[in-house]
Amino acid sequence: MTNSPRTIGDVQVSPIGLGAMPMSIEGRPDEARSIATIHAALDAGITLIDTADAYHLTATDVGHNETLIAKALASYGGDTSNVVVATKGGHLRPGDGSWTLNGSPEYLKQAVEGSLKRLGVEAIGLYQFHRPDPKTPYEDSVGAIRDLLDAGKIRQAGISNANPNQIRQANDILGGRLVSVQNQFSPAFRSSEPELDLCDELGIAFLPWSPLGGISNAGGLGDKHPAFHTLAAELGVSPQKLTLAWMLAKSPVVIPIPGSSRPETIRDSYSAIDLTLTPDQVATLDAA
């Protein structure tokens, strides 16, 4: 069932998470709307929130998204003890709109300390190496994540933007403790299918980022992938909801993290857990 809890390592989470990046980068909304969006996600039943220290605008507000999430959780009226906040390190934004990389062990260990303070926790629920750094051997970067796991600074370890060889390598370095892989995957971007299949084989959670990339209610992705819009219309649901239901049906290890900055969009996204597709419908979308 697509509405059953999913697993990251030994922790159960909601089948769909909240990608919080849109609340902190270009075009970000005011804080009140962002907090309302996070609260709406929690109200709906979401227990996984994805962030990164690089989700900010200028060099003076590094970690804006982490701070925002901590504030939203603190001001929420209900119990948040089961919410997993997954953050990332190794990708940086100098403040000029560009993205840079630093996968050195020294930097990653320093970055974790900053994330711990902003999130206000003793250990990070899920920490992910954000993106491979060509200037640093991959084994050194993942080795730093292993050290942080051993030290209890992070509860679980993941990687992002990785290929199959890196997934296997990371799992070996972590002593079989790799719990998640976060790669771009959507109807318009399917080159991470081999990584999804490998995660399914190994029982590692696969977190598609930008799962709705390029999709819109009219036009946009529909011009290239009309099957998604056609089937959504037949079922009376949004193309976004259909897309997430399709991903959930592909494997029980898939946990999409659609980005949102409005309460209504995250509610619609999360309602995909109640949309069950037939094998034929999934096959049609796979081929679209």
C-alpha positions as CSV (number, residue, x, y, z in Angstrom):
1,M,0.0,0.0,0.0
2,T,1.3,3.4,-0.9
3,N,0.0,4.9,2.3
4,S,1.9,2.6,4.6
5,P,4.9,4.1,6.5
6,R,8.3,3.7,4.8
7,T,11.6,3.0,6.4
8,I,14.9,4.9,6.5
9,G,17.3,2.6,8.3
10,D,15.5,1.5,11.5
11,V,13.2,4.5,11.5
12,Q,9.7,4.7,10.1
13,V,8.7,7.8,8.3
14,S,5.8,9.1,6.2
15,P,5.6,7.8,2.6
16,I,6.2,11.4,1.3
17,G,8.4,14.0,2.9
18,L,8.6,17.8,2.6
19,G,11.4,19.3,0.6
20,A,11.9,22.6,2.4
21,M,14.4,24.3,0.0
22,P,11.9,26.6,-1.8
23,M,11.3,28.4,1.5
24,S,14.9,29.7,1.7
25,I,16.3,30.3,-1.8
26,E,15.4,32.7,-4.6
27,G,11.7,33.6,-4.6
28,R,11.2,32.5,-1.0
29,P,8.0,33.5,0.8
30,D,7.8,35.4,4.0
31,E,8.5,33.5,7.2
32,A,4.9,33.3,8.3
33,R,3.8,31.4,5.1
34,S,6.8,29.1,5.4
35,I,6.0,28.2,8.9
36,A,2.4,27.7,8.0
37,T,3.5,25.3,5.2
38,I,5.6,23.2,7.6
39,H,2.8,23.1,10.1
40,A,0.4,22.0,7.3
41,A,2.8,19.2,6.4
42,L,2.9,18.1,10.1
43,D,-0.9,18.3,10.3
44,A,-1.2,16.1,7.2
45,G,1.1,13.4,8.8
46,I,4.5,14.1,7.2
47,T,7.3,13.0,9.5
48,L,10.3,13.6,7.1
49,I,11.6,17.1,6.4
50,D,14.5,17.5,4.1
51,T,16.9,20.5,4.3
52,A,20.5,21.5,3.9
53,D,22.9,24.1,5.3
54,A,23.2,25.5,1.8
55,Y,19.5,26.4,1.4
56,H,19.8,30.2,1.9
57,L,20.3,33.4,-0.2
58,T,23.3,35.3,1.0
59,A,26.6,34.6,2.7
60,T,25.1,36.1,5.9
61,D,22.2,33.7,6.2
62,V,23.8,30.3,5.9
63,G,21.6,27.6,7.2
64,H,18.4,29.8,6.9
65,N,16.3,26.7,6.1
66,E,17.6,24.7,9.1
67,T,16.8,27.7,11.4
68,L,13.4,28.1,9.8
69,I,12.5,24.4,10.4
70,A,13.7,24.5,14.0
71,K,11.5,27.5,14.6
72,A,8.5,25.8,12.9
73,L,8.9,22.6,15.0
74,A,9.3,24.6,18.2
75,S,6.1,26.6,17.5
76,Y,4.0,23.6,16.5
77,G,1.3,22.7,18.9
78,G,1.5,18.9,18.5
79,D,4.1,16.2,19.2
80,T,7.1,16.4,16.8
81,S,9.2,13.7,18.5
82,N,8.8,11.3,15.6
83,V,9.8,13.9,12.9
84,V,13.1,13.2,11.1
85,V,14.9,16.3,9.9
86,A,17.3,15.3,7.2
87,T,20.0,17.8,6.4
88,K,23.0,17.8,4.2
89,G,26.6,19.2,3.9
90,G,29.3,19.6,1.3
91,H,27.5,21.9,-1.1
92,L,27.8,25.6,-0.5
93,R,26.4,28.9,-1.7
94,P,28.9,31.8,-1.5
95,G,26.0,34.3,-1.7
96,D,26.3,35.3,-5.4
97,G,23.8,32.8,-6.6
98,S,26.4,30.1,-7.4
99,W,26.9,26.7,-5.9
100,T,30.3,25.4,-4.8
101,L,31.6,22.1,-3.3
102,N,33.7,21.2,-0.3
103,G,33.8,17.6,0.6
104,S,36.9,17.7,2.8
105,P,36.6,15.8,6.0
106,E,37.5,18.9,8.0
107,Y,34.8,21.0,6.4
108,L,32.1,18.3,6.8
109,K,32.8,17.9,10.5
110,Q,32.7,21.7,10.9
111,A,29.4,21.8,8.9
112,V,27.8,19.3,11.1
113,E,28.5,21.4,14.2
114,G,26.8,24.3,12.6
115,S,23.8,22.3,11.6
116,L,23.5,20.8,15.1
117,K,23.3,24.3,16.6
118,R,20.8,25.7,14.1
119,L,18.5,22.7,14.4
120,G,18.9,22.7,18.2
121,V,19.5,19.0,18.5
122,E,22.1,16.8,20.1
123,A,22.3,14.5,17.1
124,I,21.0,14.9,13.5
125,G,18.3,12.4,12.5
126,L,19.7,11.9,9.0
127,Y,22.9,13.5,7.6
128,Q,23.6,13.3,3.9
129,F,26.8,14.1,2.0
130,H,25.3,16.6,-0.4
131,R,27.3,16.1,-3.6
132,P,30.7,14.6,-4.5
133,D,33.6,17.0,-4.6
134,P,36.1,16.3,-7.4
135,K,38.9,17.8,-5.3
136,T,38.4,15.4,-2.5
137,P,38.5,11.6,-2.8
138,Y,35.0,10.2,-2.3
139,E,36.2,7.7,0.3
140,D,37.6,10.6,2.4
141,S,34.3,12.5,2.3
142,V,32.2,9.4,3.2
143,G,34.8,8.5,5.8
144,A,34.0,11.8,7.6
145,I,30.3,10.8,7.6
146,R,31.3,7.5,9.1
147,D,33.3,9.2,11.8
148,L,30.3,11.5,12.6
149,L,28.1,8.4,12.8
150,D,30.5,6.7,15.1
151,A,30.8,9.8,17.3
152,G,27.0,10.0,17.7
153,K,26.8,13.4,16.0
154,I,24.4,12.0,13.5
155,R,21.9,9.1,14.0
156,Q,21.8,7.9,10.4
157,A,23.9,8.5,7.3
158,G,23.0,9.1,3.6
159,I,24.4,10.4,0.4
160,S,23.0,12.5,-2.4
161,N,23.7,12.9,-6.1
162,A,25.5,9.5,-6.3
163,N,26.0,6.9,-9.0
164,P,25.7,3.1,-8.4
165,N,29.5,2.7,-7.8
166,Q,29.4,5.5,-5.2
167,I,26.4,3.9,-3.5
168,R,28.2,0.6,-3.1
169,Q,31.4,2.3,-2.1
170,A,29.6,4.5,0.5
171,N,27.8,1.5,2.0
172,D,31.1,-0.4,2.3
173,I,32.9,2.6,4.0
174,L,29.9,3.0,6.4
175,G,30.0,-0.7,7.3
176,G,26.7,-1.5,5.7
177,R,25.1,1.5,7.5
178,L,24.1,3.6,4.4
179,V,20.4,4.2,4.9
180,S,19.4,6.6,2.0
181,V,20.3,7.9,-1.4
182,Q,18.8,11.3,-2.5
183,N,19.0,11.8,-6.3
184,Q,17.1,13.8,-8.8
185,F,14.2,11.8,-10.3
186,S,11.0,12.8,-12.0
187,P,9.0,12.0,-15.1
188,A,11.3,14.5,-17.0
189,F,14.5,13.2,-15.4
190,R,14.9,9.4,-15.2
191,S,18.6,8.9,-15.5
192,S,18.6,7.9,-11.8
193,E,16.6,4.7,-12.5
194,P,19.7,2.5,-12.0
195,E,20.3,4.1,-8.6
196,L,16.7,3.5,-7.7
197,D,16.9,-0.1,-8.7
198,L,20.1,-0.6,-6.7
199,C,18.5,0.9,-3.6
200,D,15.6,-1.4,-4.1
201,E,18.0,-4.3,-4.3
202,L,19.9,-3.3,-1.2
203,G,16.9,-2.1,0.9
204,I,18.2,1.5,1.0
205,A,15.7,4.4,1.0
206,F,15.6,6.3,-2.3
207,L,14.6,10.0,-1.9
208,P,13.8,11.6,-5.2
209,W,14.6,15.3,-5.1
210,S,12.7,17.7,-7.4
211,P,10.2,14.8,-8.1
212,L,7.8,17.4,-9.7
213,G,10.4,19.2,-11.7
214,G,8.9,20.6,-14.8
215,I,5.4,19.5,-14.1
216,S,2.5,21.9,-14.2
217,N,-1.3,21.8,-14.2
218,A,-1.3,22.8,-17.9
219,G,1.4,22.7,-20.5
220,G,5.0,22.4,-19.2
221,L,5.8,18.7,-18.7
222,G,2.4,17.8,-20.3
223,D,3.8,18.8,-23.7
224,K,6.5,16.1,-23.4
225,H,4.8,13.6,-21.2
226,P,1.1,13.9,-22.0
227,A,0.3,10.5,-20.4
228,F,0.7,12.0,-17.0
229,H,-1.8,14.8,-17.7
230,T,-4.2,12.5,-19.5
231,L,-4.3,9.9,-16.7
232,A,-4.5,12.7,-14.1
233,A,-7.6,14.1,-15.9
234,E,-9.2,10.7,-16.1
235,L,-8.7,10.1,-12.3
236,G,-9.7,13.6,-11.4
237,V,-6.5,14.5,-9.6
238,S,-3.6,16.9,-10.2
239,P,-0.7,15.8,-12.3
240,Q,1.5,16.4,-9.3
241,K,-0.5,14.0,-7.2
242,L,-0.4,11.4,-9.9
243,T,3.3,11.7,-10.3
244,L,4.0,11.1,-6.7
245,A,1.6,8.1,-6.6
246,W,3.5,6.7,-9.6
247,M,6.8,7.0,-7.7
248,L,5.4,5.4,-4.6
249,A,4.2,2.5,-6.7
250,K,7.6,1.9,-8.2
251,S,9.2,0.5,-5.0
252,P,8.6,0.5,-1.3
253,V,12.0,2.1,-0.8
254,V,10.9,5.3,-2.7
255,I,10.2,8.3,-0.5
256,P,9.6,11.4,-2.6
257,I,10.4,14.8,-1.1
258,P,8.5,17.4,-3.2
259,G,9.5,21.0,-2.5
260,S,6.8,23.3,-1.3
261,S,6.3,26.8,0.1
262,R,2.5,26.8,0.3
263,P,0.2,24.8,2.7
264,E,-2.1,23.9,-0.1
265,T,0.6,22.4,-2.3
266,I,2.1,20.2,0.3
267,R,-1.4,19.0,1.3
268,D,-2.1,18.0,-2.3
269,S,1.3,16.3,-2.6
270,Y,0.8,14.3,0.5
271,S,-2.7,13.1,-0.6
272,A,-0.9,11.0,-3.2
273,I,-0.5,8.3,-0.5
274,D,-4.2,7.5,-0.9
275,L,-4.1,7.2,-4.7
276,T,-3.5,3.6,-5.8
277,L,-2.5,2.9,-9.4
278,T,-3.0,-0.3,-11.2
279,P,0.0,-2.2,-12.6
280,D,-1.1,-1.2,-16.1
281,Q,-1.3,2.4,-15.2
282,V,2.2,2.3,-13.7
283,A,3.5,0.6,-16.8
284,T,1.9,3.3,-19.0
285,L,3.6,6.0,-17.0
286,D,6.9,4.1,-16.9
287,A,6.9,4.1,-20.7
288,A,5.7,7.7,-21.1
